[in-house]
Amino acid sequence: MVIPTHRNQGIARTMVNLCEKQASSIGYTDAYLITVVRSDNHPLRPTDNILDHDNIWTSLGYIKTSIYELWLWPTRCGTLNQECVATIDNMVQYWHKKL
């Protein structure tokens, strides 16, 4: 993740490129990343400066797969000003890239 004050500066691209370079250097031939699946109307989804993350991963050469899983982790729940943290299942989707 990149904090909001540092977004749109190419930091995520640099981080991904460094990870891929390191992976290739030790013999990996494929890379996967996961994204959290959230609906457009999710109550805690940011409303300002929303980037189309699918475009980011596609521009970095990743292809969305049909692989989904439920991952359990502490998650912000509720609505703005009435939030809580609960350990819940979150849907994730895998992306693939041949290195």
C-alpha positions as CSV (number, residue, x, y, z in Angstrom):
1,M,0.0,0.0,0.0
2,V,1.1,3.5,-0.6
3,I,-0.2,6.2,1.7
4,P,-2.4,9.0,0.0
5,T,0.3,11.7,0.3
6,H,2.7,9.6,-1.8
7,R,0.4,8.3,-4.4
8,N,0.6,9.3,-8.1
9,Q,4.4,9.6,-7.9
10,G,5.2,6.2,-9.5
11,I,6.1,4.7,-6.1
12,A,3.8,1.6,-6.5
13,R,5.3,1.0,-10.0
14,T,8.8,1.2,-8.6
15,M,8.0,-1.2,-5.8
16,V,6.4,-3.7,-8.1
17,N,9.4,-3.5,-10.5
18,L,11.9,-4.0,-7.7
19,C,10.0,-7.1,-6.4
20,E,9.8,-8.5,-9.9
21,K,13.5,-7.9,-10.5
22,Q,14.4,-9.6,-7.2
23,A,12.1,-12.6,-8.0
24,S,13.6,-13.0,-11.4
25,S,17.1,-12.8,-10.0
26,I,16.5,-15.8,-7.7
27,G,14.8,-17.9,-10.4
28,Y,11.1,-17.2,-10.2
29,T,9.3,-17.2,-13.6
30,D,5.9,-16.0,-12.6
31,A,4.5,-13.4,-10.3
32,Y,1.1,-13.1,-8.6
33,L,-0.6,-10.3,-6.7
34,I,-3.9,-10.1,-5.0
35,T,-6.5,-7.4,-4.9
36,V,-9.3,-7.1,-2.4
37,V,-12.7,-7.2,-4.1
38,R,-14.9,-4.4,-2.9
39,S,-18.2,-3.2,-4.4
40,D,-18.4,0.3,-5.8
41,N,-20.9,1.2,-3.1
42,H,-18.8,-0.2,-0.2
43,P,-19.5,2.2,2.7
44,L,-15.9,2.7,3.6
45,R,-14.6,3.0,0.1
46,P,-12.7,6.3,-0.4
47,T,-14.7,8.8,-2.4
48,D,-11.8,11.2,-3.3
49,N,-9.0,10.5,-5.7
50,I,-10.1,7.0,-6.6
51,L,-7.8,5.3,-9.1
52,D,-8.9,2.4,-11.3
53,H,-6.6,-0.2,-9.8
54,D,-7.4,-2.6,-12.5
55,N,-5.8,-0.2,-15.0
56,I,-2.7,0.0,-12.8
57,W,-2.1,-3.7,-12.6
58,T,-2.9,-4.1,-16.3
59,S,-0.4,-1.4,-17.2
60,L,2.2,-3.3,-15.2
61,G,1.6,-6.4,-17.3
62,Y,-0.6,-8.4,-14.9
63,I,-3.6,-10.3,-16.1
64,K,-6.7,-10.8,-13.9
65,T,-7.3,-14.5,-13.2
66,S,-10.5,-16.2,-12.4
67,I,-9.1,-17.3,-9.0
68,Y,-10.8,-15.9,-6.0
69,E,-10.4,-16.8,-2.3
70,L,-11.7,-15.7,1.1
71,W,-9.0,-14.4,3.4
72,L,-9.6,-13.7,7.0
73,W,-8.2,-10.5,8.6
74,P,-9.2,-7.6,10.9
75,T,-11.2,-5.3,8.7
76,R,-12.8,-1.9,9.1
77,C,-16.6,-2.4,9.2
78,G,-19.6,-0.2,9.6
79,T,-20.1,3.3,8.2
80,L,-18.3,6.6,8.5
81,N,-18.4,7.8,12.1
82,Q,-19.7,4.4,13.2
83,E,-16.8,2.2,12.4
84,C,-15.5,-0.9,14.2
85,V,-12.9,-3.5,13.4
86,A,-13.9,-7.1,13.1
87,T,-12.1,-10.2,11.9
88,I,-14.1,-11.1,8.8
89,D,-13.6,-13.0,5.5
90,N,-12.6,-10.7,2.6
91,M,-12.8,-11.7,-1.0
92,V,-9.5,-11.4,-2.9
93,Q,-8.7,-12.0,-6.6
94,Y,-5.4,-13.1,-8.0
95,W,-3.5,-11.4,-10.9
96,H,-0.7,-13.2,-12.9
97,K,2.3,-12.0,-14.8
98,K,5.0,-14.1,-16.6
99,L,8.4,-12.6,-15.6
